[in-house]
Amino acid sequence: MDGKRRRIASAKFWLVVAVFVIIFLPPFAKYQELKYKNKKLEERIEGLKRENAELTEEKRKLETDINYVEKKAREKIGVVRKGEIVMKEVNVRKSNK
Protein backbone atom coordinates (compact mmCIF):
# COMPACT_ATOMS: atom_id res chain seq x y z
CA MET A 1 0.00 0.00 0.00
CA ASP A 2 2.91 2.35 0.77
CA GLY A 3 4.27 1.89 -2.78
CA LYS A 4 0.88 2.74 -4.23
CA ARG A 5 0.74 5.99 -2.22
CA ARG A 6 4.17 6.97 -3.45
CA ARG A 7 3.12 6.40 -7.07
CA ILE A 8 -0.03 8.44 -6.53
CA ALA A 9 1.97 11.22 -4.84
CA SER A 10 4.52 11.09 -7.67
CA ALA A 11 1.74 11.23 -10.27
CA LYS A 12 0.16 14.20 -8.46
CA PHE A 13 3.52 15.96 -8.36
CA TRP A 14 4.11 15.48 -12.10
CA LEU A 15 0.54 16.53 -12.83
CA VAL A 16 1.10 19.78 -10.91
CA VAL A 17 4.40 20.32 -12.78
CA ALA A 18 2.69 19.69 -16.13
CA VAL A 19 -0.15 22.09 -15.31
CA PHE A 20 2.38 24.69 -14.17
CA VAL A 21 4.35 24.34 -17.42
CA ILE A 22 1.21 24.47 -19.55
CA ILE A 23 -0.07 27.58 -17.77
CA PHE A 24 3.15 29.59 -17.36
CA LEU A 25 5.38 28.61 -20.29
CA PRO A 26 3.45 30.35 -23.14
CA PRO A 27 3.25 33.73 -21.34
CA PHE A 28 6.93 33.45 -20.44
CA ALA A 29 7.84 32.77 -24.08
CA LYS A 30 5.72 35.76 -25.15
CA TYR A 31 7.45 37.90 -22.51
CA GLN A 32 10.87 36.89 -23.89
CA GLU A 33 9.76 37.70 -27.43
CA LEU A 34 8.44 41.12 -26.41
CA LYS A 35 11.59 41.82 -24.42
CA TYR A 36 13.70 41.07 -27.53
CA LYS A 37 11.49 43.28 -29.73
CA ASN A 38 11.68 46.08 -27.16
CA LYS A 39 15.48 45.90 -27.15
CA LYS A 40 15.59 46.11 -30.95
CA LEU A 41 13.21 49.07 -30.96
CA GLU A 42 15.29 50.88 -28.33
CA GLU A 43 18.40 50.34 -30.48
CA ARG A 44 16.54 51.72 -33.48
CA ILE A 45 15.39 54.75 -31.46
CA GLU A 46 18.98 55.47 -30.42
CA GLY A 47 20.12 55.23 -34.04
CA LEU A 48 17.37 57.60 -35.13
CA LYS A 49 18.30 60.03 -32.35
CA ARG A 50 21.91 60.06 -33.58
CA GLU A 51 20.75 60.56 -37.17
CA ASN A 52 18.42 63.36 -36.06
CA ALA A 53 21.28 65.10 -34.24
CA GLU A 54 23.47 64.84 -37.36
CA LEU A 55 20.71 66.24 -39.56
CA THR A 56 20.04 69.07 -37.10
CA GLU A 57 23.73 69.99 -37.22
CA GLU A 58 23.69 69.80 -41.03
CA LYS A 59 20.65 72.11 -41.11
CA ARG A 60 22.33 74.58 -38.75
CA LYS A 61 25.44 74.67 -40.95
CA LEU A 62 23.39 75.15 -44.11
CA GLU A 63 21.52 78.05 -42.50
CA THR A 64 24.52 79.82 -40.95
CA ASP A 65 27.82 78.81 -42.60
CA ILE A 66 28.27 80.19 -46.14
CA ASN A 67 31.53 78.27 -46.61
CA TYR A 68 29.76 75.02 -45.81
CA VAL A 69 26.97 75.85 -48.28
CA GLU A 70 29.56 76.55 -50.95
CA LYS A 71 31.38 73.31 -50.21
CA LYS A 72 28.14 71.31 -50.48
CA ALA A 73 27.17 73.08 -53.71
CA ARG A 74 30.55 72.23 -55.20
CA GLU A 75 30.27 68.58 -54.12
CA LYS A 76 26.65 67.97 -55.11
CA ILE A 77 26.06 69.96 -58.28
CA GLY A 78 29.52 70.97 -59.44
CA VAL A 79 29.26 74.72 -58.79
CA VAL A 80 32.44 76.58 -59.74
CA ARG A 81 33.58 80.14 -59.27
CA LYS A 82 34.10 82.43 -62.22
CA GLY A 83 37.51 81.76 -63.75
CA GLU A 84 38.01 78.37 -62.10
CA ILE A 85 38.91 75.37 -64.20
CA VAL A 86 37.27 72.09 -63.30
CA MET A 87 39.43 68.99 -63.51
CA LYS A 88 37.82 65.59 -63.27
CA GLU A 89 39.62 62.35 -62.68
CA VAL A 90 38.72 59.77 -65.31
CA ASN A 91 39.39 56.08 -64.79
CA VAL A 92 40.24 54.31 -68.03
CA ARG A 93 40.14 50.53 -68.08
CA LYS A 94 42.61 48.81 -70.34
CA SER A 95 41.43 45.79 -72.23
CA ASN A 96 43.68 42.72 -72.02
CA LYS A 97 42.92 41.20 -75.43
Rosetta blueprint (number, residue, H / E / L):
1 M L
2 D H
3 G H
4 K H
5 R H
6 R H
7 R H
8 I H
9 A H
10 S H
11 A H
12 K H
13 F H
14 W H
15 L H
16 V H
17 V H
18 A H
19 V H
20 F H
21 V H
22 I H
23 I H
24 F H
25 L H
26 P H
27 P H
28 F H
29 A H
30 K H
31 Y H
32 Q H
33 E H
34 L H
35 K H
36 Y H
37 K H
38 N H
39 K H
40 K H
41 L H
42 E H
43 E H
44 R H
45 I H
46 E H
47 G H
48 L H
49 K H
50 R H
51 E H
52 N H
53 A H
54 E H
55 L H
56 T H
57 E H
58 E H
59 K H
60 R H
61 K H
62 L H
63 E H
64 T H
65 D L
66 I H
67 N H
68 Y H
69 V H
70 E H
71 K H
72 K H
73 A H
74 R H
75 E H
76 K H
77 I H
78 G L
79 V L
80 V L
81 R L
82 K L
83 G L
84 E L
85 I L
86 V L
87 M L
88 K L
89 E L
90 V L
91 N L
92 V L
93 R L
94 K L
95 S L
96 N L
97 K L
